[in-house]
């Protein structure tokens, strides 16, 4: 009988790599010891649209230590886009410095290579560029609605008869919700050390998806994939900003080829605002109709968002609206407006985080109009079928999340009437929101190496998966420890190298399910192969050390491919959750505090409660940030981001956050994958903003539909009709 392994799956153990990070031994992209490296610094444009008509590098070239100044005039020729505004993907090419055209403020227009970082930075400031500015540049989404276009057929979803649905409704609400530009702001800066050696490229990089970085580099430079190696052992925070290859990496590779030395490029914090992606601004219109008994009859969700003029990206704000509730008549559409701003891309829970703010606020508004409890309203419209795909959910415990969360939070104490709960000068409100996030399981290759020394087996797992602070090293070590029933100390996990087996990388809540099923498959293959060699019955319990001894070997290698089965494809696979928030609002100043939050998640088998908890509270904090302060502001005349530091762009700190309770429901979804795992990272941020906004309404009687919710906005807002002051 196999005894329980205290370090295996399901145990709340500490991060296995934690001591390396604390002691500084964890090697991030810019920390690899590379001999004879030079340093690069990008030069940013100071106009939003136009042409470079003059470049003076003479003063910079005189500086000691300057090796090369690269502009469009002398840059290596790269693969460029073969059509206007192609769709941006994680493996897209990333051409840079290929023409004199400028498309947005801060775009890279040059790259200085020098012996030291300081020399490169100073030299970059001395390069003089003369521009011919184009006055037709566009910056403000709301002012350019007439330029909107439909990016693809997939941008529209319709079912039923929307007109009929609204005609059957006893109550209808229609509102507009605005979410601003946001930046990911990982603590760890984007960085790379690139080396071009005889046509072969080695890149140490901050990349969430190693394989796609290889594809992007090979495609951009038109060299074979086999000649590109990407290493990303420790990436640090990403939140989507490190999914694709950004231009600093391409410039570093180019510079290495031109100067014949490795080149390090570390993006400054201010350049993180202008050169490394962001969450696009969105204008969302939601219209909901329901019968007086609470059944939804119609749903309309229209999104207008910006994209850049060079590449196309659409944040799918309507993704939750398509599948969240049992509404037979629905229409969801997404439109884009090209603006002369930095290219947007995926930020944590792209679509769900912003779209759920609109949907879940609208659900609260309709519940108030119908005089139905918001929790019961959501339960009333629960569904076990994804109507957008016409597939059953593999597992959907949303009702359980709502009911258990309501009980733990003390929802029964909520006053349905806004402004009714007071304590001194404080108005106290309760808010709720439902959450959902797709839980992908993608093809994952893995390799496990077994070594026997005396009676001790060491198992080494290799895959190109990355750890973006999410605990990948830990849960993979636990998986291997569990499969072989060996202590964690006998497991080695090696990640983030394109020489290792291919995985989908980190992002979109697909990491845990994909990686761990890949690791388990490799371990199972090893056990099965060793048993088959000695005719040991499949179900016989034999230790891995004994199996190696029986085979008279001290080492063994096993590889595998884990991928979704036919049942997976027949179902819609999502994680679900519910957020409850208590806020206190000062009735005179409109200053508000998030006092308490309860989050309940149904996210499959929890591999490590400690790391999972960290993921959720991180998501809750980012969701709170959406409401409290986060907004990248655009200067309307010049298209410059004017909030390019943490002095101007505010993120939540400890004092901004509440007491947080996180509850994981016991669930193993074996349709989702063999191990029953679902993602939680994205789920943690989804709909948090709505629960806070709904709590603010319950406290004040004021609907806040424009993020962030500042005291000034709240103070100036009018109390909603029907609310007694």
N, C-alpha and C positions, 0 to 999 in steps of 0.2 A: 504494500500500500504506500503510495506516494505521500509523504508528509508535507504539510503546508510550508512553503518557502517564505520566510519573513521579508525577503527582499524582492519577491516576485510581483507580478501584476496585481494591482489593487491596494498595495501598501503605500502609506503616506511617508515615503522616505525623502531625505534631503537630496538636492541636486548632486549628481555624481561628479559634475565638473565644477561645483561651487567653490571648492578650495583653490582650483586653478585660477578662477576669476578674482577671488579675494587676494591671492598672492601675486597676481599679475603674470602668471605663467600661461594663461590662455592667450593664444596668439591671434590677434585680429589683423585685418588686412594690411595695415600700415606698419605692423610690428615684426614682420618677418625679416630675418637677418639676410640681407642681399648685398653682396659686395659691389662697390663702385657705382652705386645708384646716384642718379641725379634727381632733381625735384622740379615739378611742373606746377605752374599756376595759370589758370584760365583768365582771359580778359573778357569782360562783359560789355555788351553794347549799351549805349546810353540813349538810344531811341527805340521806339516800338515797331516802326515800319519804315523801310527805305533802303538805301544803298550806301555802301562804303565807297567813297570817291577819293580817299587819300589816306595813306598810312605812313607815319614817320616813326621809324624804330631806331633812329641814329643815336639818340641819347641813351636809350636802354642798352643798346649794343656795346656802348663804351664801358659799362659797369663790369667790375671784376666778377668773375664767376659765371657770367651769362654764356650759355652754350648755343642756344638756338631760340629764335623767335619765329613761331609758325603762324601764318595767316593763310587766307585763301590763295594768296599769290604763290606760295611755295609748298603748300600742304600736299601730302600723298593723295593720289586719286583713289577715292572709295566708291563702292557701289552706292548709287543714289536711287531715290524713289522713281518707279517707272510710271506712276500716275499721281494725280493731284490728291492730296490728303488721304493717303492709305490708312487703313485701320491699324492702330497701335496694338501690338501683342507683346507678350513677354519674350518672344524670340525674334522680334523685328530687327532689321538692320538699323544702325544709328549713325548715319553720315553726319559729318561736322566739318566746318571750314572748307566747304566745297564751292562757295560762290560769295559774291559781295553782297548778297541779299540779307536783309535783317527782317525778322518776322515778329519779334517780341522784345520788350525791354529786358535786358539782362542776358540775351542770347550770347553764347560764346562766339567771339569774333577773332580770337587769337589765343595762343598758348606759349608761355615763356618757360624755357628749360634752363636751369642754372645749377650750380654746385650745391647750394643750400636753399631751403625753403624761403628764408628771409630775402635772399638775393632775387629769387624768382618773383616773389611778391612785390618787392620794390621795383624791379624792372618792369613788371606788368603795369604798374601805375605810371610809368614814364612813356609808354607807347601812346602816341597821339594818333587818333583816328578822326577823319573828317567825313561827315555823312551828308547825304541828300535825303532829307526826311520826307516821307509820304504822308500827307495830311488826311488821307482817307482811313487811317487806322481806327479800329473799333475796340472799345474796352468794356463797356457796360452792357450786361445781358439784357436788362429791362428796357434799354433804349434801342435795341436792335432786334426786336421780336419779328420784324418783317423779313429778316434774313434767315429765318428758321427753315430747316429742311428735314426730310425724313431720311435717316441714314440707311435703313434697310427694311425689308418686309418683317423681320423679327421685332421691329420697333412697335408693332401694333398687335394687340391681342383683343379679340372680341368673342363673346359667347352670349347666346340668348338674344333677347330683344330689349335693348336698353330703354327705348322709349316706352315700351309696355311696362317694364320694371318700375320706372319712375311714376307712371300713371297709376300703378297699384299701391303706391306708397301713401301712408297717412302723414308721414313727416319726412321732409327733405332738408338736408343742409348742403351748402356749397361754399367752400372757402379756398383761399389761396395761402399757401405756406412757402416761406422762403428760407433756404439754407445757403450760407455763404461759402466762399472759398475757404478751405482749411488745409493746413499742412501737417504731415505725419510727425515730424520732429523727433525721430529716434535720438536717444542720447549719444549713440555712437555715430560719428560723422561718416558720410560716404567717403571711401578711400580705395586706392588701388596701388599696387606696385606691378608694373608691366615690363616684360622683357621680350624683345624680339631678337631671336638668335638663329641665323641661317634659315629664315622662313618659318621657324617654329615659335609659337607664342606661349609664354607662361604668364599667367595673371593671378596674383593674389588680390582678391576682390571682396567687397561687401555685396554679395549677390544672394538673393533668396532661392533662386532656381539655377543651379549650376549648369545643367544640360542646356537650358535655353540661353544662358550666357555664352556657352561655347558656340551654339548655332548663330547667335547674333554677331559675335566677333568674326567667325569664319565667313559669314555672309557679307558683312561690311567690308572686309579686306579681301574677299574672294580667294580664300585659301582653304585647303581641305580641313574638315573637322578634326581629323586625326592629328593635325599639326597645332591644335589649340588645347591647352590645359588650363583649367580654372580651378583655383583652390580657395575655399571659403570655410575654413574650419570653425571660426567663430564670427558670426555676422553682427551680433548685437541687434538692437531694435530695427525693425523694418516697417511694419504696419502697411506694407504694400509699396513703399517708396523704393525698395531694392529688388522689386520683381523683375524689372527690365534693365537692360544695360543703358546707363546714362552716358552723356557725351564725354565726361572727364576721363572715363575709362578708355574710350576710343582714342582720345587725344594722347593719353599716356602711351598706348601701344604704338601709335603713329610716331610719337616723339622718340620712343626707344629705337625704332627702326632707323630714324633719321640721325640720331646722335650716336648710335651704336653702344648704348648703355641702358641698364634698367632705369625706369623713370617712375617716381612716386608722385601721385596726385592725390592730395587730401582736400576735399571740398570744404570751404569755410562755412561757418554757420549762416552768414548772409547769403552765400551762394546756394545753400540748401533751400532757401525761399524762392530762388529764381531759376534753378537748374535741375531740380531733382523730383519733379512731380508734385501733385497736390490733388485734393478733392475739389471738383468743379462746383461752381455755384449752380443752384437749381431753383426754379420757380415751379411749384406744383399746385395744380388745381384738383381738389378732391370733391366729388359730389356723391352723397350717399342718400338712399331712400329706404325706409322700412315701414312695416305695418305697426299699428299701435301696440300689438302684442310683442314686437321686438324682432320679427323675422326680416332680414334684409331682403330687399326686392331689386335694388339696382346699385351699381358702383361704377363711377367714372373716375379715372386717375390719369391726368395729363401732366407730363413733365417737359419743361423747357430748360435746357442746360447749354453751357458753352463748351466748345471744343477749340483746339488751336487751329491756325490756318495751315499747319504743316501736316499734322496727323489727326486721325479721328478717334475719339473715345467717348463712349456713352455710359454714364453711371446708370444702371438699370433700376431707377427709383420705384418702378411699378412691380418689381419682382414679388414682394409680399402681397400686394393687392391682388395679384393673379390667383393666388392659392390659399390665402389665409382663412377666408370665411366662406360659409355656404351661401353664396349669392349666385343665382342662376343667370342673371343678366349683368354683364360687366364689359367694360371697354377700358383698356390700358394703352396709352400711347406715349412715345418719347421722341422729342424733336431736339435738334442741335442748332446752335448759332456759332459760326466761326468768329473768333475774336483774336486780336493780336496780343495774346497773353500766353504765358508758359503752358506747355502741354500738360493737361490733366491726365491722371491715370488712377488705378485702383488704390483706394485708401480703406483701411480696415472695415469690413462688411460693406463693400461698395454697392450702393443701391439700398440695401436693407437698413443701414444706419440712418440715411436721410429719408428714404421712402417711408419707413416705419414712423418717423416723426409726423409726417403728414397723415398717414392712414390712421394711426392710433390716436392722434389728436382729434381727427374727424369722427372716429368711433365714440370718443368721449363726448364730443359736441352733440352727436345724435342721441346718445343715451340720455344726456341732460334734457334735450328737447322732448324726448319720449317719457321722461321721469322714470327711467329704468336704471337700476344699479349698474354701473359700468362693468363690473365683474360678471354679473348675470347676463348682461347684454352680449358679451363675448361668448360665454358658455352657450347661450341660446343659438348662436350662429356657428357653432363648431361643426366641423366636417371631418370625416375619415377618408375623404377622397380629394385628391388634387384635381380640381375641376379644370384647371388650365391645361393639364396633361392627360386628363381622363384616365388617371391611374390611382389606385389606392395608395395611401401612405404606408410605408413599411411598419411604422409605429408612430403614433401621434398621441402624446400624453398632455396636450395643452390644457384640457379641462382639469386634470390632476394638478398641473402647475399652478393654475389659477386658484383652485379651491384650497390647496395646501398652503400656498403663499398668502392667501387672504386670512387663513386661520393663524399662521405664524405672525403675520404683520399686525393683526388686530383690526382688520378691515371693518368689522361689525361696529366699531366705535366711530366710524366716519360719519360726519354730518352730511347728508345729501345736499342740504341747502348751503351754498357758498357763503363765506364770511360768518358762519355760525359758531365756529370753534375759535375761541379767543383766550389768550393768556396775557394779561397786562396789555402792552402795546403791540403784541404779536398776533397776527392772524395765522391760524394753523390749518394746513390742507393736506389731504391724502390723494395720491394719484396712482393709477394702475395702467399698465400697457402689456400687451401680449407680444411675444417675439418668436421669430422663426429664422432659420438659416439653413441653406442647403448643406448636406453632409456628404461631400464627394468621397469616393474611393477610387483612386486612379492606379493604373498599372505601376508596379514597383518591383524592381530587381534587387536582389540582395545576395551577399556572399558571407558565409560563416566559415571560419578556420578554427579547427580544433587541434589542440596540442596537449599531449599527456606527458607529464613529468612526475615520475614515481606514481602516486595515486591521485595526483591533482590534475584536473582538466582546466585549461584556459581556453575560453571561447572568444574569438575576435570577430566582430561583425563589421562589415564594410559596405557602405552605400554612399552615393553622392548627396544624400539628404543634408539639409542644413538646420541648424538650431538658431532661431532668431530670438533667443531668450525665453522660449516656450517650454523648455524641458525635454527636447527631443533626445538628447544624450541619455537622460535619466529613464524615460519610459522605454526606450529601446534596450537599455541595459536590463531593465526589469523584465522585459519580454523574453530576452535570451536566458536570463537567470531562471525564469519560470519554466521555459521549455526544457531546459537541460537539468533543472532542479539542482543548480549549483549556486553557491553564495555570490553575491554581487561583486565581491573582490576578485572573482575569477572570470569576470567578463570585461572585455575591452571593446569600446565602440569607437570606430573611426569613420568620420563623416566629412562631407564638404570637399570632395576631390573628384574631378571629372574622370580620373583613372579608375574610380570605383563604379560599381553597378548603378545604372540609371534609375532615378526616382522622380516623382513630380516636383520635388523641391518643397519649400515652405510657403504657405499662403492659402487663403481661402478656406481655412479649417479642414484641409484635406491631409495635413501632415500625419497626425497620430494614426488615423485609420489606415492610410496607405503604407506608411513606414512599418508599423508594427505587424501588420498582416504579411508584409514582405519578409520581415525578420523571422516571424513564426514559421512561414513557409520554408525558409532556408534551414531552420533548425529541425523542422519535421522531416524534411528531405534527408538531412544528415542521419537522423535516428533511423528512418526507414531504410536508407541505403546500408547502414552498418548492420541492421537486423537481417536484411535480405542476404547479405554476403555470408552470414553464418546460420541461415535458416531459423532464425529466432522468430516466433510468432509475433505478429504485429501488436497484439494486446498484452504481451508479456512485459512486466515492469522490470526493466534492467537499467542500471545506472549507465550514464554516458561513459564513465571511466571503464566499467566492465565491458561495454561494447567495443571500445577501442582495444582493450586487452584481448578480447575474444578474436578480434580481427588481426591481432599481432602487429599493430601499427601504433605509432605515437603521434601521427598527424593525419588530418583528414580535411578535405575541402568540400563544401556543398554550396550550390547556387540555386536560385529559384526565381520564379516570376509569379507574383500574386496579382490577380485581376478580378474584376467583378464577374459574377456568374449570371445565368439567365434570369434568376429570380430578382436580382438587383435591377435589371433592366425593365422588369415588369412593374416596378414600384417607384413611387416618388419618395426620395430619402431626405428627410429633414430632421434637424434638432429643433426643439421647441422650448419656450421659457416664458416666464412672467416676471415683470418688474413692479415693485411697490415702493413708493417714495413718500416720505413725510417732509414737508417744508414749513418753515416759519418765515413770515413776511412782516417786516416792520410797517405798520399802517401809515406812518408819517413819511418815512424816507424811501420805502419800497426796497430797502436792502433785505435780501433773503438768505436763509441758511438751509442747506440740505441737512436735515437732522438725522434721518434714518432711512436705510434702504434694505429691502429684502428681495433677493433674486432666487428664483426656483428654476432649475434647468432639467430638461429631459434630453440627455445627450449621450445615450448609450452607456456602455461600460466605462467607468472612470478608472483609468489605469493608475493614476496617482492622485489622490485627493488633494495633496499639498500643492502640486504644480497646477492642477486644474483650478483650485481656488485662486491661485495667483493670476491665472489667465482671466478669470471672471472679474475679479476686483479691478484688474487693469482695464478691462472693457467698460466696467461701470464708471471708472474715473474718466475715460475718454468720452463716454456718453454725457457725463456731467459737464465736461469741458465744452462740448457742443453748445450747451445751454448757458453756461456761466460767462464765457468770454471768447472762445476761439473764433477768430475771424481774420482772414487776410484781406486787408483793405487795399483797393486799387485807387491810385491817383487818377481822377477822371480825365485830365487833360493830356497826360503823358504816358499812361499805362504802366507806371512804375508801382510795384508793391511797396507800400510805405510802412509796412509792419515787418521789417526784416531783422528783428532781434527779439529776444525774450523780454526786453524792456517794453516793447510795443505789442508783441503777440503774446497774449497771456494764456497760460495753461494752468490747470488746477494744481494746487499744492495741498499738503496735508490738512491745513486748516479749512480748506474748502469742502472737504469730504465728510461724509456722514459715517455713523456706525453702520457697518455692512454685515448682513447675514446672507450666506450663500448656501443653498440647499440643492443637492443633486438627488434626483429621484433614481431609485434602483431600476436599471434598464439594461438589457442586452439585446440589441437589435441584430439578430443573426441573418436577416435579409440584407441589411446594410453591408455586412462583411462577416467573415468567419468568426472574428473575435467579438463582434457585437459593438464596435466602437463607432462613435460619431464625434464630429468636431464641436468644440466649445469656444474657441478663441474669438470667432466673429460673433457668435451668439451673445457673448458678454456685453457688447456695445449696442446691439440691436434693440431699438425702441426705448432705450433708457431716457433719451431726451424727451420723448412723449410723456413718460410717467412723471417726470419733473414738471413739465408744462401743465399737465393735467392737475397735478397737486397745487400748482400756483393758482389755477382757476378755482379750485375748491377752496383755497384760502382767501382769495381776493375777489372772485367773480369776474376777473379779467382774462380774456383769451389772448394768449401771446402766440402769434403765428409766424413770427419773424425772428430767427435765431441770429446771434445770441440774445438771450433775454437779460437785458441790463436793467439796473434800477431806474435809470432815466426813462427807458421805454415803458417799464411797468408803471412808473409814476404818472406818465402822460396818458396811458391807455384809459379808455372808457370802460366802465362796468357794463357787462352784457345785459341786454334786455331780459327782464324777468328776475334779475338779481336785486334784492333789497339791500340797500346800504344802511 
